[in-house]
Every structure is written in C-alpha cells, then in structure tokens.
Amino acid sequence: MALLTAAPAAQAGEVHRIKTAPSPSTGAPIDGGGSWIVNKPSGYYVGRAMPGDTFDDEVTTSANWHFGRAQSTVNMCGWVLPGSMGADAGPVADSCSATTQATISHRLTVGRDYNAPAHQATDGSSVPANPACTLYFNYFYGTDFASNGGHWATAAGAPQSSVRYRFTTRDGQAAVVRDTVLGWGFLPIGCVQRPASLYNDND
C-alpha cells in the first residue's frame, strides 16, 4: 500500500500596501512619493512602487530593506525602502527566487553607461535635460531588464532643465535620472545629454 505524503508548502511572503518612505540619505519623505525599487539595498533605481500599490515582502534585512515582488504596475522583483511597508494585505506564495535576487544585484544586469565606476558614486552627474519632455517613474514590466523596457508608466511631470544622470537602460532607450523636484525616474534618451565619460564595469 503506497503512502501518500503531502507536498511541502511553498514559502509565503506577506503582501503590504506601499506607503511613502523616508529617504535613506535625508530622512525626509522621498520626492515623488511611494518607494524606490532598487536592485539591492542602497542600489540602483529600477522603478517605483506608488502609495497604495501592493508589494509581496519575501525577505527583510536587519536594516529593514524589503525584497520581493512589486505587484502593481511593474510586476517586478526588487528591493524597496525601509519604512515603505504599509497596511498588511495577507500572505501569498513567494515568486522571487534567491537566484533572481543575486542576479539583479549586479549593475550590468539592470543597465549600462553609468556615470561613475562601480562603488564610486551614490548620485547622478549634472547634465542638461529638455523640460518639454516627461519624466516617468517606471519603464520596465517584469524583471528582465534586457528586454522588458519600453513600458513607460506613472508619468511624474516635466523635468527641470538640469537633472542628475545615473545610467542608461540596457535597450538604450531611457536614462535613469534624479530630478531635484520629481525625484528618481526615467527620461527618453533623447531628452537628456549624457556625460562625456561613461562606465561599464560590473560590481
């Protein structure tokens, strides 16, 4: 007689509503609201979860960074800021693997043409931008940064005439910049003048 053994339960994360988090550098609420989505704690900007969006918190570090899936708008695995977890919305099976976590932690996975060598800057370089363009908080849908770009979402508004350039998306179509009013986001590549020196070393 065969014995029936129950399959092990999948690990479950806890879904939370995003609330506006404080900036790790200033302590003030981040410009534009919500939480940055980054490739690792204190890493590179790859998107934004807005207030009220849902996030499956699968891993929480001792410093309160949260890794999991940003479910709303971007359907992306990544890290969100300490202080960004709002109301609890219940458990859900984990969907972001340890392999994904490790892979996206390297900057050449998420972008190219950085403004500085690895580990030598925490901000962008000041460059001219076209105020007639629109800055968007999101550009990717999913966690394949080589092929899942072009999903311009969450329009933030017109940029200032000068922004802080950080890197270019792998498809070459968008620049990740910090606007002094709107915060971090994406501009179409033709709307920003990139620095003369660009770097493609990995970290």
C-alpha positions as MATLAB code, in Angstrom:
seq = 'MALLTAAPAAQAGEVHRIKTAPSPSTGAPIDGGGSWIVNKPSGYYVGRAMPGDTFDDEVTTSANWHFGRAQSTVNMCGWVLPGSMGADAGPVADSCSATTQATISHRLTVGRDYNAPAHQATDGSSVPANPACTLYFNYFYGTDFASNGGHWATAAGAPQSSVRYRFTTRDGQAAVVRDTVLGWGFLPIGCVQRPASLYNDND';
ca = [
       0.000    0.000    0.000;
       1.511    3.313   -1.051;
       1.840    6.092    1.464;
       0.645    9.495    0.364;
       2.913   12.308    1.512;
       1.795   15.898    1.362;
       3.976   18.167   -0.749;
       5.871   20.785    1.247;
       4.086   24.099    1.371;
       5.547   26.909   -0.687;
       7.127   29.653    1.339;
       4.832   32.608    1.732;
       5.593   36.285    1.766;
       3.351   38.920    3.267;
       1.677   41.451    0.987;
       1.678   45.064    2.156;
       0.357   48.316    0.770;
       3.189   50.705   -0.026;
       3.434   53.947    1.898;
       5.819   56.822    1.245;
       9.197   56.012    2.743;
      11.859   58.337    4.115;
      14.982   58.898    2.058;
      17.904   56.878    3.454;
      20.166   59.908    2.986;
      17.999   62.771    4.295;
      15.266   61.171    6.387;
      12.651   63.281    4.583;
       9.854   61.635    2.549;
      11.234   60.721   -0.878;
      10.479   63.128   -3.708;
       7.531   61.884   -5.752;
       6.184   59.602   -3.012;
       5.996   55.839   -2.568;
       9.188   53.786   -2.560;
      12.052   53.405   -4.958;
      12.543   49.901   -6.315;
      16.278   49.193   -6.400;
      18.446   46.271   -7.487;
      19.924   45.773   -3.981;
      19.873   47.649   -0.666;
      21.181   51.168   -1.340;
      21.445   50.149   -5.003;
      20.407   51.475   -8.402;
      16.911   52.773   -9.166;
      14.914   50.436  -11.438;
      11.349   51.561  -10.732;
       8.890   52.872   -8.191;
       6.033   51.480   -6.137;
       3.459   54.184   -5.502;
       1.410   54.692   -2.320;
      -1.305   52.032   -2.136;
       0.475   49.654   -4.535;
       0.923   46.098   -3.284;
       4.310   44.540   -2.525;
       4.986   40.914   -1.569;
       7.621   41.157    1.166;
       9.630   37.916    0.930;
      12.918   38.915    2.611;
      13.545   41.655    5.177;
      17.082   42.581    6.225;
      18.170   43.708    9.675;
      18.262   47.251    8.263;
      14.608   46.856    7.179;
      15.150   46.703    3.404;
      12.488   44.518    1.771;
      12.996   42.124   -1.170;
      10.066   40.676   -3.092;
       7.627   41.419   -5.890;
       6.193   44.843   -6.614;
       2.840   43.566   -7.838;
       1.174   46.762   -9.021;
       2.116   48.416  -12.345;
       5.559   46.782  -12.790;
       5.267   43.109  -11.648;
       8.960   43.273  -10.755;
      11.266   41.608   -8.242;
      13.432   44.072   -6.366;
      14.127   45.853   -3.110;
      12.024   48.619   -1.569;
      12.976   51.112    1.089;
      12.935   50.786    4.862;
       9.730   52.350    6.126;
       7.734   51.582    2.967;
       5.562   48.746    4.300;
       2.032   49.939    5.000;
      -1.180   48.036    5.712;
      -0.981   44.236    5.688;
      -2.933   42.635    2.822;
      -2.308   38.958    3.662;
       0.068   36.155    2.653;
       0.954   34.993   -0.859;
       3.351   32.353   -2.198;
       6.863   33.659   -2.870;
       7.592   34.372   -6.539;
      11.082   35.964   -6.478;
      13.931   33.484   -6.184;
      17.298   33.740   -4.471;
      18.837   33.401   -7.944;
      16.935   36.458   -9.154;
      17.982   38.338   -6.041;
      21.647   37.564   -6.723;
      21.478   38.253  -10.471;
      19.884   41.689  -10.267;
      22.372   42.822   -7.620;
      24.979   43.379  -10.364;
      24.641   46.683  -12.133;
      25.269   45.426  -15.680;
      22.159   43.274  -15.259;
      19.982   46.373  -14.975;
      21.757   48.998  -17.081;
      24.830   50.318  -18.886;
      26.794   53.519  -19.452;
      26.995   54.550  -15.808;
      28.135   57.995  -14.737;
      30.861   56.592  -12.474;
      32.843   53.414  -11.894;
      31.254   50.871   -9.563;
      31.214   51.867   -5.869;
      32.426   55.414   -6.582;
      29.187   57.438   -6.601;
      25.780   57.447   -4.955;
      24.170   60.105   -7.149;
      23.993   61.086  -10.780;
      26.057   63.661  -12.658;
      24.510   67.023  -13.507;
      23.507   67.182  -17.191;
      21.126   69.275  -19.330;
      17.595   67.950  -19.884;
      14.680   69.030  -22.061;
      11.820   70.435  -19.929;
       9.407   69.748  -22.796;
       9.790   66.009  -22.118;
       8.023   63.902  -19.486;
       9.749   62.057  -16.672;
       8.218   58.688  -15.777;
       8.676   56.787  -12.538;
       8.527   53.411  -14.319;
       9.879   51.970  -17.553;
      10.066   48.191  -17.009;
       7.421   45.494  -16.656;
       8.889   42.353  -15.140;
      12.451   41.639  -14.049;
      14.142   41.052  -17.433;
      15.957   44.356  -17.797;
      17.361   43.433  -21.211;
      14.013   43.011  -22.950;
      11.176   44.266  -20.718;
      11.699   48.003  -21.155;
       9.512   50.437  -23.058;
       6.555   50.237  -20.665;
       6.504   53.931  -19.812;
       4.228   54.255  -16.783;
       3.414   56.587  -13.904;
       4.090   59.949  -15.518;
       5.616   62.341  -12.989;
       5.735   65.562  -14.999;
       8.211   67.792  -16.786;
      11.834   67.626  -15.652;
      13.977   70.573  -14.668;
      16.429   71.892  -17.259;
      19.202   70.102  -15.362;
      18.975   66.573  -13.930;
      21.396   64.072  -12.379;
      22.197   61.333  -14.911;
      22.937   57.894  -13.392;
      22.773   55.267  -16.182;
      21.114   54.161  -19.424;
      18.748   51.211  -19.718;
      20.165   48.169  -21.482;
      17.973   48.766  -24.540;
      19.444   52.255  -24.896;
      16.044   53.960  -24.922;
      15.844   55.558  -21.473;
      18.075   57.288  -18.947;
      17.721   56.923  -15.192;
      17.993   60.384  -13.672;
      17.278   62.244  -10.457;
      15.214   65.394  -10.843;
      15.526   67.845   -7.947;
      11.732   68.217   -7.735;
      10.286   64.930   -9.005;
      12.963   62.585   -7.707;
      14.319   59.470   -9.449;
      12.768   58.349  -12.715;
      13.230   57.666  -16.415;
      13.586   60.096  -19.310;
      13.572   59.191  -23.009;
      17.207   59.040  -24.058;
      16.781   61.934  -26.498;
      15.657   64.210  -23.668;
      18.925   64.209  -21.748;
      22.552   64.939  -22.597;
      24.691   62.147  -21.188;
      28.090   62.803  -19.583;
      31.200   62.568  -21.751;
      32.675   59.779  -19.613;
      30.597   56.617  -19.168;
      31.491   53.376  -17.400;
      30.580   49.740  -17.971;
      32.481   47.910  -15.247;
      30.438   45.469  -13.190;
      30.141   45.331   -9.428;
];
